[in-house]
Amino acid sequence: MFDSVIIGGGPAAMSAALNLKIRNKNFIILAGNEKVTGLSKAPSIENYLGIKNISGKDLLSTFEEHLDNMGIEKKNEMAYNILSMGDYFAVNAGNNFYDARTLIIATGKAKNNLIEGEEKYLGMGVGYCATCDGPLYRNKAVAIVSENEEGEEEARFLSEICSKVYYLPLYKSNFQEFNNVSVVKGKPKSVIGNGSKITSLSTSEGNIDVDAVFFIRNVLPVNQLLEGLELDDGSIKVNRTMATSISGVYACGDCAGKPFQISKAVGEGSIAALSAVKYIDSNMEVKL
Ligand SMILES: Cc1cc2nc3c(=O)[nH]c(=O)nc-3n(C[C@H](O)[C@H](O)[C@H](O)COP(=O)(O)OP(=O)(O)OC[C@H]3O[C@@H](n4cnc5c(N)ncnc54)[C@H](O)[C@@H]3O)c2cc1C
């Protein structure tokens, strides 16, 4: 029986692991089958304190090196299902089951309803955070495909720095065109590129020539991982201790909501681990 199973392989999971290790807890990290996280595709990161400019790949290597130095290993296994067994949890990772008193979920943002080419061009024009990556497309044409009204805020922001913004609302929207922003009523079909960067977005109304497409999504299928996990606006509902609606289960990073940023993921990973430690040591839920 582990003290904790950490599910995820990104900054939130690694930060949680570091803190559990320092607190001498017995845990494993199920980091998924993917060799890379979305972050590894980030061309340039400029908003992580203390590091002026670094690629996502190099920042991840720095994190990995830290874990290696601490003797922490990640398992490249995907958690498919978790069963609540009363006072512990059984995590199904394919052929393996891992029992633990606590869970730390750090699975990152939802990746369902992807359109063709979206995953392939992630970091090569496809992005999920216009605030983070918008400045890379200064004076260029971009599209925003949004499942909710938050995309409108992103469109306003991008209209200030990009030459043209196409807004595709996938919800009932009254968003008005203004300045260099056009509203496209069609549905996105595929992201088209030349292998190294995107060139256009194919929609049911025709092709739009763009250098970037930002997808603003709101569905997180993570509640299918563990029955009873409450969501809030598509993300796992947490309190300030990163406790979820299920006792002994903590969530951190992108799966616990916005902003989708590395510094938040790292901070929350550390809080989730410390809360799990308190829970393990006292077997009582941490009070706010
Ligand atoms: C192209 C790009 C550019 C970005 N640029 C910036 C930037 O400049 N600044 C910034 O602050 N942020 C940036 N971000 C956002 C940043 O990468 C995320 O906010 C951060 O990585 C979130 O960390 P996380 O650990 O919560 O999730 P992730 O980094 O998404 O990691 C989640 C991990 O969990 C794994 N996983 C998922 N489900 C399971 C499962 N069931 N079992 C096991 N493992 C699972 C996934 O494979 C993945 O490895 C960028 C993101 C992208 C994609």
The ligand as a Gaussian input file, in Angstrom:
#p B3LYP/6-31G(d) Opt

LIG

0 1
 C        2.472000      24.864000     -26.630000
 C        2.322000      25.296000     -25.193000
 C        2.936000      26.457000     -24.731000
 C        2.826000      26.845000     -23.390000
 N        3.473000      27.979000     -22.978000
 C        3.421000      28.323000     -21.672000
 C        4.150000      29.443000     -21.192000
 O        4.843000      30.119000     -21.931000
 N        4.049000      29.738000     -19.867000
 C        3.281000      29.005000     -18.997000
 O        3.261000      29.315000     -17.797000
 N        2.588000      27.947000     -19.417000
 C        2.631000      27.587000     -20.728000
 N        1.922000      26.508000     -21.169000
 C        1.034000      25.825000     -20.215000
 C        1.804000      24.816000     -19.338000
 O        2.478000      23.892000     -20.153000
 C        0.815000      24.101000     -18.421000
 O        0.082000      25.045000     -17.672000
 C        1.531000      23.142000     -17.478000
 O        2.316000      22.213000     -18.191000
 C        0.502000      22.424000     -16.625000
 O        1.149000      21.417000     -15.894000
 P        0.341000      20.124000     -15.420000
 O        1.336000      19.292000     -14.704000
 O       -0.895000      20.518000     -14.724000
 O       -0.150000      19.401000     -16.740000
 P        0.672000      18.822000     -18.053000
 O        1.941000      19.548000     -18.186000
 O       -0.329000      18.895000     -19.110000
 O        0.958000      17.363000     -17.630000
 C       -0.059000      16.415000     -17.468000
 C        0.533000      15.052000     -17.651000
 O       -0.368000      14.062000     -17.184000
 C       -0.352000      12.969000     -18.081000
 N       -1.609000      12.267000     -17.966000
 C       -2.836000      12.698000     -18.364000
 N       -3.780000      11.790000     -18.062000
 C       -3.117000      10.757000     -17.448000
 C       -3.542000       9.529000     -16.902000
 N       -4.834000       9.165000     -16.924000
 N       -2.602000       8.716000     -16.358000
 C       -1.304000       9.059000     -16.333000
 N       -0.853000      10.234000     -16.827000
 C       -1.747000      11.068000     -17.379000
 C       -0.153000      13.596000     -19.450000
 O        0.368000      12.656000     -20.375000
 C        0.844000      14.702000     -19.118000
 O        2.158000      14.209000     -19.164000
 C        2.045000      26.081000     -22.493000
 C        1.411000      24.919000     -22.943000
 C        1.548000      24.516000     -24.283000
 C        0.867000      23.250000     -24.747000

